[in-house]
Structure formats: structure tokens, C-alpha cells
């Protein structure tokens, strides 16, 4: 079973209304620096234009600023909502970010998820998948050095070609986001690019006992990608498959759940129900049941480092294995607890999953197996040395 060995943070970002937006954006920049310092591999930032809870309308601009503060970590759009943009401009900005980040940029793309954004831009929600497919095809070709003439009902290109070439032969990694439907996985497979799957919706189970999270469908998602890739000349690799899911590490499972519960309920009540209008009960008892059911179903990874390793391993077993885990950061916990969770994850979860502790355990086991012989040899040598000292003192007298 393939366990993840690459790790990152996936940030919308989500913030309840009340705090100064400037300080919230500054905090997200601080979070990038923290993730970089802790050794995380990737940091993803989303694009949203309405609701009041999501403040970053241009992840590319944000990442350009972050690149000056964090010098090692890879920076990714999570995601650019392709139906909102001319595909040529998306490819142009991606290439520029490749230069600004010294090759650390990943282009994550998707259809967009906020109907309010689509409404303001005059986009029919039913057209977003078609637009996403058309746009991704163009972007992949442009990033590969192609010259394109193409006309759609929402964009037109005439001999379009990027002026800047790639920094190296690898170029920019393109990743397609996938949620519940097979669309994203099939698009990624058909175009030979990588995929990011949202393992579970952040709002969790809507009706406990009646709804499922979809974790049991992750294996089918990968099969969809493989089927779509047949005949394209590319062989999908699970090492390149990213899954994103909320993770919170603390000193105990009870404490971990307590630290995120109030924020989870506020997110559910104020954002998902009152702002977005999701059909969920506002009752406190319903929220408690939904939270417990979501945790029980594996939609939130929470507990001690050991418990989180176990839950992530179970997730890998459920889906058949994946290479990169992105922590979905919803800002449910207070900042101090959130930052401590990331630190505990980096210090105690990542080494376990990467197998870095295996040689140390092996060395300890080897020493334990030979400790009796080692001690006997040590005492024998010490005894001989003492006898030699005694003999020398006798001769001296």
C-alpha cells in the first residue's frame, strides 16, 4: 500500500467576518512561512470572489508575494477557477509565476465552486465543466510550447503562443481538482496531467445515518483517471495523486476534537447554512451529531500523532494508495492550536509516514537483541582493566 510521502497545506482561506481583512491576509502569509520552516512540501491557495468569508480573489498575486517570504516550499493555486478567465491569460500568469518562484509553482485548476462568483460574472453554472475542459486543453498545449488558434463561445485565440519558455525541461506541473463527480479525474487522465481529490466535503455529513462522505468512492475516482488515460501514451502514477482532508493533531483525540469543534460549528452555521444556504439543520444537537458522524466516517483526521498516522494509513488503504496529503486548513481551531497542530504533524506524523524512523527503530532493536552480550563484554573488559590496575599498584609497592 502506497502511503503519502509528500505533504502540504490547502488553504481556501476561510475566515469568519469580524477581523480586519488586512490582518487575515497577513496571517495567511505567516502561515506560508510557517509551513516552509516546518518542512512542508507544498502550499495551495484558492480563488473566490464572494461570500465574505474568502478574501483572496487572485491566488497568483498572493503567491507572488509569498514567494518572496518562503524560499523553499512549492506554491500552488488551489485552484484557479478556469471558467472565469481567458485560458491564455491563465497560462501567461502561470509562466510568470514559474519565474518568480524559481520553478516552485504548481498550476492547480478547476471549475469553481461558488455560484455567487458565477452569477456576478454572468456564467451559467451548468457550463463550468465544459469551459474547464476547453480551457485546460488550451493551457496544457500553451505550456508545452504550442501555438494555438481556437474559437469558443467564450474566448478566441489567434496564433496564441507564450513568449516565455519554461525554466527547465520539466516545465509547470498542472493539477486538475476533483470533488464528487468523475469529471476532474477523467479530464486529468485524458490530458495526461495530475489530479487532486477532495477526500471529503469540509461541511461533513449533512444528515447522519442517511448520507455518506464519499471516501468509499475514492478508489473509483482513481479508476476513472486510469480509464481516461488509456491510449493517451501516459501512465498515471499514484505518487502524483493528491488528497486533501482536514487534519488536526493534539495531545489526545478528545483535545483535538475539542479544539476544532466550536470553529467547525460556526463554519457550518454561519457559512454553509446562513450564507450559502445548504439544507442543514441549525439545531445544536444536529450539529453535534453531524460532527461526530463525520469524524467517525473519517472525514476529519484528528487525534494524537500516532492516531493521525493510523487514520491516514486507513485513508490510503481505502483509496488504494496516494502520494501527497494536503491538510485542508479551515481555520476551525484557534491560531495557537492550529499552528501547534502543524508543528506536531511535521515533527511526529511526517517522519512516521516517510519511514524516517524505521532505521532508528531497527538500530534500537538490534542493540536490544545484543544488550546482554554487550554488557557481559563490557563488564569483562572492565574487570580485566581493574585487575591490571591492581597488579600495577602491587608491583609499584
C-alpha positions as CSV (number, residue, x, y, z in Angstrom):
1,X,0.0,0.0,0.0
2,X,1.3,3.4,-1.0
3,X,1.5,5.9,1.9
4,X,1.9,9.6,1.3
5,X,5.4,10.9,1.4
6,X,4.7,14.5,0.2
7,X,2.8,16.9,2.4
8,X,1.3,20.3,2.1
9,X,-1.4,22.8,3.2
10,X,-4.5,23.5,1.2
11,X,-6.0,26.9,2.1
12,X,-9.2,28.5,0.8
13,X,-8.7,30.5,3.0
14,X,-11.8,30.6,5.3
15,X,-12.3,33.3,7.9
16,X,-15.5,34.4,9.8
17,X,-16.4,38.0,9.3
18,X,-15.2,40.3,12.1
19,X,-11.4,40.6,12.0
20,X,-9.6,43.2,9.9
21,X,-9.2,41.7,6.4
22,X,-5.6,43.0,6.2
23,X,-4.6,41.1,9.3
24,X,-6.2,38.0,8.0
25,X,-4.3,38.2,4.7
26,X,-1.1,38.8,6.7
27,X,-1.8,35.8,8.8
28,X,-2.1,33.6,5.6
29,X,1.3,34.9,4.6
30,X,2.7,34.0,8.0
31,X,1.2,30.5,7.6
32,X,3.1,30.1,4.3
33,X,6.3,30.9,6.2
34,X,5.5,28.5,9.0
35,X,4.8,25.7,6.6
36,X,8.1,26.5,4.8
37,X,10.0,26.5,8.1
38,X,8.4,23.2,9.2
39,X,9.4,21.4,6.0
40,X,6.1,21.1,4.3
41,X,6.5,20.5,0.5
42,X,3.6,22.5,-0.9
43,X,1.2,25.3,-0.1
44,X,-2.1,25.8,-2.0
45,X,-4.3,28.9,-2.1
46,X,-7.7,29.2,-3.6
47,X,-9.7,31.7,-5.6
48,X,-13.0,33.1,-4.5
49,X,-14.9,36.4,-5.1
50,X,-18.0,36.4,-2.9
51,X,-19.5,35.2,0.5
52,X,-17.4,37.5,2.7
53,X,-15.5,34.6,4.2
54,X,-13.0,34.1,1.5
55,X,-10.6,37.0,0.8
56,X,-8.2,36.0,-1.9
57,X,-9.6,36.9,-5.4
58,X,-6.2,36.2,-7.1
59,X,-4.2,33.4,-5.8
60,X,-1.4,34.2,-8.3
61,X,-0.9,37.7,-6.8
62,X,-0.9,36.2,-3.3
63,X,1.7,33.5,-4.3
64,X,3.9,36.1,-5.9
65,X,4.1,37.9,-2.5
66,X,4.5,34.6,-0.7
67,X,7.4,33.6,-2.9
68,X,9.5,36.5,-1.5
69,X,8.9,35.3,2.0
70,X,9.2,31.5,1.7
71,X,12.1,30.3,-0.3
72,X,11.9,26.5,-0.3
73,X,8.2,25.4,-0.4
74,X,6.3,24.9,-3.6
75,X,3.4,27.3,-4.2
76,X,0.2,26.3,-5.9
77,X,-3.1,27.7,-7.0
78,X,-5.8,25.7,-5.2
79,X,-7.4,26.4,-7.6
80,X,-7.7,28.9,-10.5
81,X,-11.4,28.8,-11.5
82,X,-10.9,28.4,-15.2
83,X,-14.4,29.4,-16.4
84,X,-13.7,32.9,-15.1
85,X,-10.6,33.6,-17.2
86,X,-9.2,33.6,-20.7
87,X,-7.0,30.4,-20.9
88,X,-4.2,32.3,-22.5
89,X,-4.0,34.7,-19.5
90,X,-4.0,31.8,-17.1
91,X,-1.1,30.2,-18.9
92,X,0.8,33.6,-19.1
93,X,0.4,34.2,-15.3
94,X,1.5,30.6,-14.6
95,X,4.6,31.0,-16.7
96,X,5.5,34.3,-14.9
97,X,5.0,32.7,-11.5
98,X,7.3,29.9,-12.6
99,X,10.0,32.5,-13.0
100,X,9.1,34.4,-9.8
101,X,9.2,31.3,-7.7
102,X,12.3,29.9,-9.4
103,X,10.4,26.9,-10.7
104,X,8.4,26.2,-7.5
105,X,5.0,26.9,-9.0
106,X,2.2,24.4,-9.5
107,X,-0.9,25.3,-11.5
108,X,-4.0,23.8,-9.9
109,X,-7.1,24.3,-11.9
110,X,-10.8,23.6,-11.5
111,X,-14.3,24.7,-12.4
112,X,-15.0,26.9,-9.4
113,X,-17.5,26.2,-6.6
114,X,-19.2,29.4,-5.6
115,X,-22.4,30.0,-7.5
116,X,-22.3,33.7,-6.4
117,X,-19.0,34.1,-8.2
118,X,-20.5,32.6,-11.4
119,X,-23.6,34.8,-11.1
120,X,-21.6,38.0,-10.8
121,X,-19.6,37.0,-13.9
122,X,-22.7,36.0,-15.9
123,X,-21.6,32.4,-16.1
124,X,-24.2,29.6,-16.2
125,X,-23.2,27.1,-13.5
126,X,-24.1,24.3,-15.9
127,X,-21.4,25.5,-18.4
128,X,-18.5,25.5,-16.0
129,X,-17.3,21.9,-16.6
130,X,-17.3,22.4,-20.4
131,X,-15.4,25.6,-20.0
132,X,-12.9,24.0,-17.7
133,X,-12.2,21.2,-20.1
134,X,-11.8,23.6,-23.1
135,X,-9.5,25.9,-21.0
136,X,-7.4,23.1,-19.6
137,X,-6.8,21.7,-23.1
138,X,-5.5,25.1,-24.3
139,X,-3.4,25.8,-21.2
140,X,-1.6,22.4,-21.4
141,X,-0.8,23.0,-25.1
142,X,0.4,26.6,-24.5
143,X,2.6,25.5,-21.6
144,X,4.1,22.8,-23.9
145,X,5.1,25.5,-26.4
146,X,2.2,25.2,-28.8
147,X,0.8,28.0,-31.0
148,X,-3.0,27.9,-30.9
149,X,-5.8,29.3,-33.0
150,X,-9.1,28.4,-31.4
151,X,-12.5,29.9,-31.1
152,X,-15.2,29.1,-28.5
153,X,-18.3,30.9,-27.5
154,X,-16.5,32.4,-24.5
155,X,-12.9,33.0,-25.8
156,X,-11.0,33.3,-29.0
157,X,-7.3,32.9,-29.7
158,X,-5.4,33.7,-32.9
159,X,-1.9,32.2,-33.2
160,X,-1.5,32.5,-29.5
161,X,1.9,31.5,-28.0
162,X,3.6,32.2,-24.8
163,X,6.6,34.5,-25.0
164,X,8.5,33.0,-22.1
165,X,9.7,29.4,-22.3
166,X,9.9,27.0,-19.3
167,X,12.7,27.4,-16.9
168,X,13.7,23.7,-17.3
169,X,12.5,20.7,-19.3
170,X,10.0,19.6,-16.6
171,X,8.0,22.8,-17.0
172,X,5.0,23.6,-14.9
173,X,3.0,20.8,-13.2
174,X,-0.7,21.1,-14.0
175,X,-3.1,19.5,-11.5
176,X,-6.9,19.2,-12.0
177,X,-9.1,19.4,-8.9
178,X,-11.8,16.7,-8.5
179,X,-14.7,16.5,-6.0
180,X,-17.7,14.2,-6.1
181,X,-18.2,13.8,-9.8
182,X,-15.8,11.9,-12.1
183,X,-15.3,15.0,-14.3
184,X,-12.0,16.2,-12.9
185,X,-10.3,12.7,-12.8
186,X,-11.4,11.9,-16.4
187,X,-10.1,15.3,-17.6
188,X,-6.8,14.8,-15.9
189,X,-6.4,11.3,-17.3
190,X,-7.3,12.3,-20.8
191,X,-4.8,15.2,-20.8
192,X,-2.0,13.3,-19.0
193,X,-1.9,15.7,-16.1
194,X,-2.1,15.1,-12.3
195,X,-5.2,15.1,-10.1
196,X,-6.2,16.4,-6.7
197,X,-9.1,14.8,-5.0
198,X,-11.1,16.4,-2.1
199,X,-11.4,13.3,0.1
200,X,-14.5,14.6,1.9
201,X,-16.6,17.8,1.9
202,X,-15.4,20.3,4.6
203,X,-19.0,20.6,5.9
204,X,-19.1,16.9,6.6
205,X,-22.1,14.7,6.8
206,X,-25.4,16.6,6.2
207,X,-27.8,14.0,7.6
208,X,-26.2,11.4,9.9
209,X,-27.4,7.9,9.2
210,X,-28.6,8.8,5.7
211,X,-25.7,10.4,3.9
212,X,-22.2,9.2,3.1
213,X,-19.0,11.3,2.8
214,X,-17.7,9.6,-0.4
215,X,-14.5,8.2,1.0
216,X,-15.5,4.8,-0.3
217,X,-15.7,6.2,-3.8
218,X,-12.1,7.4,-3.9
219,X,-10.8,4.2,-5.4
220,X,-13.3,4.5,-8.2
221,X,-12.1,8.1,-8.8
222,X,-8.6,6.8,-9.5
223,X,-10.0,4.1,-11.8
224,X,-11.8,6.8,-13.8
225,X,-8.5,8.6,-14.3
226,X,-6.7,5.4,-15.4
227,X,-9.5,4.5,-17.8
228,X,-9.4,8.0,-19.3
229,X,-5.6,7.8,-19.7
230,X,-5.8,4.6,-21.8
231,X,-4.5,5.1,-25.3
232,X,-3.0,8.6,-24.5
233,X,0.6,7.4,-24.1
234,X,0.7,8.4,-20.4
235,X,0.7,6.0,-17.4
236,X,-0.9,7.6,-14.3
237,X,1.2,7.3,-11.2
238,X,-0.4,7.2,-7.7
239,X,2.7,9.0,-6.4
240,X,1.3,12.1,-8.2
241,X,-2.2,11.8,-6.8
242,X,-3.0,14.4,-4.1
243,X,-5.8,14.0,-1.5
244,X,-6.9,16.9,0.7
245,X,-8.6,16.4,4.0
246,X,-8.8,18.3,7.4
247,X,-6.2,17.2,9.9
248,X,-5.7,18.4,13.5
249,X,-3.1,17.0,15.8
250,X,-3.0,17.5,19.6
251,X,-2.1,15.7,22.8
252,X,-5.2,13.5,22.8
253,X,-8.1,12.7,20.5
254,X,-10.5,14.3,22.9
255,X,-8.4,17.5,23.0
256,X,-8.0,17.6,19.2
257,X,-11.8,17.4,18.6
258,X,-12.5,19.9,21.3
259,X,-10.1,22.4,19.7
260,X,-11.8,22.3,16.4
261,X,-15.5,21.7,17.3
262,X,-16.6,25.3,18.0
263,X,-14.9,26.5,14.8
264,X,-16.5,23.7,12.8
265,X,-20.0,24.5,14.1
266,X,-19.5,28.2,13.4
267,X,-18.4,27.3,9.9
268,X,-21.4,25.1,9.4
269,X,-23.9,27.6,10.8
270,X,-22.7,30.9,9.6
271,X,-21.1,30.0,6.3
272,X,-22.6,26.8,4.9
273,X,-26.2,27.3,6.2
274,X,-26.7,31.0,6.6
275,X,-24.5,32.3,3.8
276,X,-24.6,29.5,1.2
277,X,-28.0,28.1,2.1
278,X,-27.1,24.5,2.4
279,X,-30.1,22.5,3.6
280,X,-28.8,21.5,7.0
281,X,-30.4,21.8,10.4
282,X,-29.4,24.7,12.6
283,X,-30.1,22.8,15.9
284,X,-27.2,22.3,18.2
285,X,-28.0,18.7,18.6
286,X,-28.0,18.2,14.8
287,X,-24.6,19.9,14.6
288,X,-23.1,17.6,17.3
289,X,-24.5,14.5,15.6
290,X,-23.2,15.6,12.2
291,X,-19.7,16.4,13.6
292,X,-19.5,13.0,15.4
293,X,-20.7,11.2,12.3
294,X,-18.1,13.0,10.1
295,X,-15.3,12.1,12.5
296,X,-16.4,8.5,12.8
297,X,-16.6,8.2,9.0
298,X,-13.1,9.5,8.6
299,X,-13.9,12.9,7.1
300,X,-11.7,14.6,9.7
301,X,-8.3,13.3,10.7
302,X,-7.8,14.2,14.4
303,X,-6.0,12.9,17.5
304,X,-2.5,12.3,18.7
305,X,0.3,11.9,16.1
306,X,0.0,8.1,16.4
307,X,-3.8,8.2,15.9
308,X,-3.4,10.5,12.9
309,X,-0.8,8.2,11.3
310,X,-3.3,5.3,11.7
311,X,-6.2,7.3,10.2
312,X,-4.1,8.5,7.2
313,X,-2.9,4.9,6.7
314,X,-6.5,3.8,6.7
315,X,-7.3,6.5,4.1
316,X,-4.5,5.2,1.9
317,X,-5.9,1.7,2.3
318,X,-9.4,2.8,1.4
319,X,-8.4,4.6,-1.8
320,X,-5.7,2.1,-2.8
321,X,-2.8,4.4,-2.1
322,X,-1.8,8.0,-2.9
323,X,1.4,10.1,-2.9
324,X,0.6,13.5,-1.4
325,X,-1.5,14.6,1.6
326,X,-2.7,18.2,1.6
327,X,-4.0,19.3,5.0
328,X,-7.3,21.2,4.4
329,X,-6.9,24.2,6.6
330,X,-10.4,25.6,7.5
331,X,-9.3,27.7,10.5
332,X,-11.6,25.8,12.9
333,X,-9.1,25.8,15.7
334,X,-7.7,28.9,17.5
335,X,-4.4,30.1,15.9
336,X,-2.2,28.8,18.6
337,X,-3.7,25.3,18.4
338,X,-3.7,25.4,14.6
339,X,0.0,26.3,14.4
340,X,0.8,23.7,17.1
341,X,-1.1,21.1,15.1
342,X,1.0,21.8,12.0
343,X,4.2,21.6,14.1
344,X,3.2,18.3,15.7
345,X,2.3,17.0,12.2
346,X,5.7,17.9,10.8
347,X,7.6,16.6,13.8
348,X,5.8,13.4,14.5
349,X,3.5,12.4,11.7
350,X,5.5,13.1,8.6
351,X,8.6,11.1,9.8
352,X,6.4,8.1,10.5
353,X,4.7,8.1,7.1
354,X,8.0,8.7,5.3
355,X,9.7,5.8,7.1
356,X,12.4,8.0,8.5
357,X,12.1,6.4,12.0
358,X,12.4,2.9,10.7
359,X,16.2,2.8,10.7
360,X,16.2,4.2,14.2
361,X,13.8,1.5,15.4
362,X,15.9,-1.1,13.6
363,X,19.0,0.1,15.3
364,X,17.4,0.1,18.7
365,X,16.0,-3.4,18.1
366,X,19.5,-4.6,17.1
367,X,21.0,-3.1,20.2
368,X,18.3,-4.6,22.4
369,X,18.9,-8.1,20.9
370,X,22.6,-7.9,21.8
371,X,22.5,-5.9,25.0
372,X,23.2,-8.9,27.2
373,X,26.3,-9.9,25.3
374,X,27.4,-6.2,25.1
375,X,27.0,-5.8,28.8
376,X,28.9,-9.0,29.6
377,X,31.7,-8.0,27.3
378,X,31.8,-4.5,28.9
379,X,31.9,-5.9,32.4
380,X,34.6,-8.5,31.5
381,X,36.7,-5.8,29.9
382,X,36.2,-3.5,32.9
383,X,37.1,-6.4,35.3
384,X,40.3,-7.1,33.3
385,X,41.2,-3.4,33.4
386,X,40.7,-3.3,37.2
387,X,42.8,-6.4,37.7
388,X,45.5,-4.8,35.6
389,X,45.4,-1.6,37.8
390,X,45.6,-3.7,40.9
391,X,48.6,-5.7,39.6
392,X,50.4,-2.5,38.7
393,X,49.8,-1.0,42.1
394,X,51.2,-4.2,43.8
395,X,54.3,-4.0,41.6
396,X,54.8,-0.4,42.5
397,X,54.7,-1.1,46.2
